[in-house]
């Protein structure tokens, strides 16, 4: 986690290039504010890849594939970069979904609450490590 958080803070970190579905899941695992997490069961469909994310207070888990115990209450689908923009961007979920950047199924307030758990760390000033 520490290495990924360090990399995201580097002044030259550019979130624009393609991010793989696995890299997005790793990034979300690092940046999740677990202490603020509610109970969510989420399916992230990044192209052909499906991941299931389960959160609870103090907990974050991700597995490859659809949930095995219960259907996800929240489903986000789209290209990986569009999903990353929804997760880390400033636009609310309702706007991102209405603009067609991603597809979303589930309770909108719960979906926004889930996305609010993630934020990239602020960049460090140039020259610092």
N, C-alpha and C positions, 0 to 999 in steps of 0.2 A: 504494500500500500504506500509506504513512504516514497519509494522510487517513482511510482506513478504520479503521486501528488507533487513531487519535486518537478517532474517533467512538465506537468500541466502549468506550473507557475513560471516556467522559463519565458523570458521576454520574446523569444522567437517562436513560441508555440503558436501554430497556425491551425485552427480548427476547420479550415475550409477544405483541405484535401480529403479524398475518400477515407472513410473509416470502416473497417470491417465489422460485421455483426459481433464477432467475438471481442474485438477491441472495445466496442461500445459497451458490452456487458461488463468487461473488466473496469472500464472507466466509471460506469455507474456504481459498481461495487465499491470503488475507492471513494467516490464523492457522496455517497448516501449519508444523510444526517440521521444515523440510526437512532439517536436519542429522541428525535422528534417523530420517528416513524409510527404510523398507525398500522392496523392490520389490513394488509392489501394482498390480493392474489391477482397477479398481472401476467398477461401474455403479451410478449413483444414479438411481432412478426416483421422481421427485417428481410424483405424479399422472400426467399425460400426457407430461410432459417427461422425457427421458432424457439423462443426461450420463455421459461416461466420464472417469474420473480415472486417471492413471498417475503413480505416484511411484517414485522411486529415491533413493538417498542424494544429498542436495543438490538434488533436482529434484521439481517438482510441475507437472503439466499437466492441463488439463481441456478437453474438446471436447464440443460438443453432439451428441447421438445415440449409438447403440450403437457399441462398438469395431469398427473396421474390420479389424484385423489378427488378433485372437484374441478368443475369448469371455472376458468378465471372470470372474476367479476369485472375486470377492466381489460380491454384489448386495444393495443396500439399497433397500427400496421403502416408500413411505408418503406421507402428506401432508407438505408442506414443513415445517410447524412440528414435526411429530413427528420428521422426519429431523434437524432442527436440535437438538431435545432429545436425540436419540441422539448426535449429534456433540459437542455442548457440555455435555450434562448429566452429572451425577455417577453415574447408574446404569450398571452394566455392560451391555454389549451383550446378554448372555444374559437379563438381567432385562427389558430394553426389548422384546426380541423375544418372550419368554414372556408378557409382559403384552399382547401384540398391538398395541403402539404402532406398530411397523414390522414388515415382513417382512425376513428375512435369509436369504441362501443363500451357503454357502461355509464355509471353515474358521473356526470360532468364535474360536480364538486369533489367527489372522491378522486377522480382522475387528476384534477388540478392539485389536490392535496398530495398525491403521489409524486407528481412532477416537481412540486415545491421542495421535495426532499433532496434535490440535486442541484449543485452549483459548482462550477469550476472555481478553483482558488484564484484570487487576484494575482496577476503577473508580478514577478519580482522586478525591481529596477534593473536596467541593463548593467552588466558588470558584476552583479551579485550572484552568488551560487548557493 
